[in-house]
Amino acid sequence: MKPLVSILIPGYNAENWAAAAIESALRQTWPRKEIIFVDDGSTDRTLSVADKFSSRGVFVTSQPNRGASAARNKAFSFCQGDYIQWLDADDELAPDKIARQMEVADRLADPRALLSSEWGRFIYRLNRSKFTPTLLWNDLPPVEWLLRKMSNNIWMQTGTWLVSRELTEAAGRWDEQLSFDDDGEYFCRVLSKSSGVKFVHGSKAYYRASGPGSLSDVDASNRKLESAWRSIQLHIRYLLQLEDSGRTREACIKFLQTWLPIFDPHRPDIICHAQQTAEHLGARVELKDTMETLRWKFAWMKNVFGDKVAFRAQAKLPQFKHSMIRFWDKTMFQFQRIARP
């Protein structure tokens, strides 16, 4: 009998996307699967949208709003699968995503192997997804994977992973204290318990770029900033537990330097802790002078309109550009739905 794969979907205020995520789970060509959807106290119609799939074998339940990690832990408590596929309620999977990975899992016969896949970003139109390979799109031992992630500030999306039950249980529960980068921390922990990553070419997950206000967006709230700092500290701990060397310490320092600006000016206390951590690792991290980071595209504005206008334009233009791209993609998506016979 083929292994059972549990597809676990947490959802919060995802009424516009939950149906597509569940459909992509139902369309999986892997024959033995169960789908569990946990609504995390949504205030919109997410639960009623998911409930419509109960007649097609999807197990749907709900809980008071406690965060994505708590919803994932609850979903896992119900599942029976030999392998676990995590899927956020606004993302999707290619129909053969799990089947391709399970073929590799069967060949490896190693329950501690962590399977990953290609992933692409999209906004509304799935067929416009952009797949951009990184240094993590390879077979890698745990230390090398973490070195590459932390040195280059790159990552893998939640839906890419397929994890055996043995490895899932060895890693432990999702950290419910984290409201930001909970997936980054969790899969680093899974990785640290694994025998290594096996990257499966052709297996695909789709990540919806939700934009500002999403869980993946870092804002000035204390909750997200404290969560980010906790995740950074845990990343460093996991890597150094695997290997405490000059190269791993250098990766940790690069990681600290990359993330330091998000705490400025809101949390000088965290900046101080980060600098102390870097000094303990044998180096220093500093906030760069913003006057040195004005890109050439905006440098001319400094002489004409002054520093404040130039830096404000540099900060706001990408947001405006992204909003225009979202508007156009949504318009074309709606047009295609109307035109579809």
C-alpha positions in Angstrom: 0.0 0.0 0.0 1.3 3.4 -0.9 2.1 5.9 2.0 -0.6 8.3 3.1 0.1 11.9 2.6 -1.6 14.5 4.8 -2.1 17.9 3.2 -2.6 20.4 6.1 -4.0 23.8 5.4 -4.3 26.6 8.0 -6.5 29.5 7.0 -7.3 33.0 8.3 -9.5 35.5 6.4 -8.7 33.7 3.1 -12.2 33.5 1.7 -10.9 34.7 -1.8 -8.2 32.0 -2.0 -9.2 29.0 0.2 -11.2 27.3 -2.5 -8.3 27.4 -5.0 -5.9 26.1 -2.3 -8.2 23.2 -1.4 -8.9 22.4 -5.1 -5.1 22.2 -5.7 -4.9 19.7 -2.9 -7.8 17.6 -4.2 -6.2 17.6 -7.7 -3.0 15.9 -6.5 -2.4 12.8 -8.6 -0.9 11.0 -5.6 -3.7 8.4 -4.9 -3.5 8.2 -1.1 -4.1 11.6 0.6 -6.1 13.2 3.3 -6.8 17.0 3.4 -7.3 18.8 6.7 -8.3 22.5 6.8 -8.2 24.5 10.1 -9.9 27.9 10.1 -8.1 30.1 12.6 -11.0 32.2 13.8 -11.6 34.0 10.5 -13.9 37.1 10.5 -14.8 36.6 6.9 -16.4 33.6 5.0 -13.3 31.4 5.0 -14.9 28.7 7.1 -18.1 28.5 5.0 -16.0 28.4 1.8 -13.9 25.5 3.2 -17.0 23.7 4.6 -18.3 23.3 1.0 -15.5 20.8 0.4 -16.5 18.5 3.3 -18.7 16.5 0.9 -15.6 15.8 -1.1 -13.7 14.3 1.8 -12.0 17.3 3.2 -11.9 17.4 7.0 -12.8 21.0 8.1 -12.5 22.3 11.6 -12.0 25.7 13.3 -10.5 27.3 16.4 -10.5 30.7 18.0 -7.9 33.0 16.5 -4.5 31.9 17.8 -2.2 32.3 14.9 -1.0 30.2 11.9 1.4 28.1 14.0 -1.4 27.0 16.4 -3.7 26.2 13.4 -0.9 24.0 11.9 -0.3 22.2 15.2 -4.1 21.5 15.4 -4.2 20.2 11.9 -1.3 17.9 12.6 -3.0 16.5 15.7 -5.8 15.2 13.5 -3.7 13.8 10.6 -2.7 10.2 10.1 -0.3 10.6 7.2 3.1 9.0 6.7 4.2 12.2 5.0 3.1 15.8 5.7 2.5 18.5 3.1 2.0 22.0 4.5 -0.1 24.4 2.4 -1.1 27.9 3.2 -4.7 28.9 2.3 -3.6 31.4 -0.3 -1.1 29.2 -2.1 -1.4 26.3 -4.5 0.3 23.1 -5.6 0.9 21.7 -9.1 -1.2 18.6 -9.6 1.9 16.2 -9.7 3.8 18.1 -6.9 3.5 15.4 -4.3 3.6 12.4 -6.7 7.0 13.6 -8.0 8.4 13.9 -4.5 7.0 10.6 -3.3 8.7 8.9 -6.3 12.0 10.2 -5.0 11.1 9.4 -1.3 10.4 5.8 -2.4 13.7 5.5 -4.1 15.7 7.0 -1.2 13.9 4.9 1.5 15.2 7.4 4.1 12.5 8.8 6.4 14.9 11.5 7.5 15.4 12.9 4.0 13.7 16.3 3.6 12.1 16.8 0.2 11.9 20.2 -1.4 10.6 21.5 -4.7 10.6 24.4 -7.2 8.4 27.4 -6.3 7.1 30.4 -8.1 5.5 33.7 -7.1 2.2 34.9 -8.5 -0.4 37.5 -7.6 -3.7 36.5 -9.2 -2.8 34.6 -12.4 -1.2 31.2 -11.7 0.1 30.9 -15.3 2.1 34.1 -14.7 4.1 32.6 -11.9 7.8 33.4 -11.9 10.2 30.6 -10.9 13.6 32.0 -9.9 16.1 29.3 -8.9 18.4 30.1 -5.9 21.4 28.4 -4.3 18.9 26.4 -2.2 17.5 24.6 -5.3 20.0 21.7 -4.8 20.6 18.5 -2.9 22.3 19.8 0.3 23.4 18.6 3.7 21.9 20.5 6.6 24.9 22.7 7.4 25.4 23.8 3.8 21.7 24.6 3.4 21.7 26.8 6.4 25.0 28.5 5.4 23.5 29.4 2.0 20.2 30.6 3.5 21.7 32.8 6.1 24.7 34.1 4.1 22.6 35.1 1.1 19.2 35.9 2.8 17.3 33.4 0.6 14.6 31.0 1.6 12.2 28.3 0.5 8.4 28.7 0.6 6.3 26.6 3.0 4.5 24.6 0.3 7.8 23.3 -1.2 8.5 20.9 1.6 7.3 17.3 1.9 8.3 15.8 5.3 8.0 12.3 6.7 6.0 11.8 9.8 9.2 10.5 11.6 11.0 13.7 10.8 8.0 15.9 11.6 7.8 14.3 15.1 11.5 14.6 15.6 11.4 18.4 14.9 8.5 19.0 17.3 5.6 21.4 17.2 5.4 24.8 15.4 6.5 27.6 17.7 3.2 29.4 18.6 5.1 32.4 20.0 6.1 33.4 16.5 3.9 35.6 14.4 6.5 36.3 11.8 8.9 33.9 10.1 7.4 31.0 12.0 7.9 28.9 8.8 11.5 29.9 8.5 12.2 28.9 12.1 10.2 25.7 11.8 11.8 24.3 8.7 15.3 25.2 9.9 14.5 23.0 13.0 13.2 20.2 10.7 16.3 20.5 8.6 18.6 20.2 11.7 16.9 16.8 12.4 17.2 15.6 8.8 19.8 13.7 6.9 19.8 16.4 4.3 17.6 18.1 1.6 16.7 16.3 -1.6 15.6 18.8 -4.2 13.0 17.4 -6.7 13.2 19.1 -10.1 9.8 19.5 -11.8 7.9 19.4 -8.5 6.2 22.8 -8.1 4.5 24.9 -5.5 2.9 28.3 -6.1 3.3 31.2 -3.6 0.8 34.1 -3.7 2.5 37.4 -3.2 -0.1 39.0 -0.9 1.7 42.3 -0.5 1.7 44.7 2.6 -0.3 43.5 5.6 0.3 39.8 5.0 1.9 37.6 7.7 5.2 37.7 5.6 5.3 41.5 5.6 7.5 43.0 8.4 5.8 46.1 9.8 6.5 48.2 12.9 4.4 46.2 15.3 6.2 45.0 18.4 4.8 41.6 18.0 6.3 41.1 14.5 9.6 42.7 15.4 10.0 40.5 18.5 9.0 37.5 16.5 11.6 38.3 13.9 14.3 38.7 16.5 13.4 35.4 18.2 13.5 33.7 14.8 16.9 35.2 14.1 18.3 34.0 17.4 16.9 30.5 16.8 18.4 30.3 13.3 21.8 31.1 14.8 21.4 28.5 17.5 20.4 25.8 15.1 23.4 26.4 12.8 25.9 26.6 15.5 24.6 23.5 17.1 25.3 21.7 13.9 28.7 23.3 13.4 30.5 26.0 15.4 33.2 27.2 13.1 34.6 30.3 11.4 32.4 29.8 8.3 29.2 29.3 10.3 29.9 32.3 12.5 30.5 34.4 9.5 27.1 33.3 8.1 25.4 34.2 11.4 27.0 37.7 11.3 25.9 38.3 7.7 22.4 37.2 8.8 22.4 39.7 11.6 23.6 42.5 9.4 21.0 41.8 6.8 18.1 41.9 9.3 19.4 44.7 11.5 17.7 47.6 9.6 14.1 46.3 10.2 14.4 47.2 13.9 15.4 50.8 13.2 14.1 53.1 14.7 11.4 51.2 16.5 13.4 48.8 18.6 16.8 50.1 19.6 16.9 47.5 22.4 16.8 44.7 19.8 19.5 46.5 17.8 21.7 46.5 20.9 21.0 42.8 21.5 21.9 42.0 17.9 25.2 43.9 18.2 26.0 42.1 21.4 25.3 38.8 19.7 27.6 39.7 16.8 30.4 40.7 19.2 30.0 37.3 20.9 30.5 35.7 17.5 33.7 37.8 16.9 32.5 40.7 14.7 30.5 43.9 14.7 27.3 44.8 12.9 26.2 48.4 12.4 23.3 50.3 11.0 24.5 51.8 7.7 24.1 55.6 7.2 20.9 56.0 5.1 22.7 58.9 3.3 24.9 56.3 1.8 22.1 54.1 0.5 20.4 56.5 -1.9 20.4 54.8 -5.3 21.6 56.5 -8.4 18.1 56.7 -9.8 17.1 59.1 -7.0 20.4 60.9 -6.4 19.5 63.7 -8.7 16.4 64.5 -6.6 18.6 65.2 -3.6 20.1 68.3 -5.2 16.8 69.5 -6.6 14.3 68.7 -3.8 16.4 67.8 -0.8 17.3 64.7 1.1 13.8 64.0 2.6 12.0 64.0 -0.7 14.7 61.9 -2.4 14.6 59.2 0.3 10.8 59.3 0.5 10.6 58.8 -3.3 13.0 55.9 -3.1 10.9 54.2 -0.4 7.5 54.8 -2.0 8.2 54.1 -5.6 8.5 50.3 -5.2 5.3 50.3 -3.3 3.5 52.3 -6.0 5.0 50.0 -8.7 3.8 46.9 -6.9 0.3 48.3 -6.4 0.1 49.0 -10.2 1.3 45.5 -11.0 -1.3 44.0 -8.6 -4.0 46.1 -10.1 -3.2 45.1 -13.7 -2.9 41.4 -12.8 -6.2 41.5 -10.9 -7.9 43.2 -13.9 -6.6 40.6 -16.3 -7.5 37.8 -13.9 -11.1 39.0 -13.7 -11.3 39.5 -17.5 -10.1 35.9 -18.1 -12.7 34.6 -15.7 -15.5 36.5 -17.5 -14.2 35.4 -20.9 -13.8 31.7 -19.9 -16.6 29.6 -21.5 
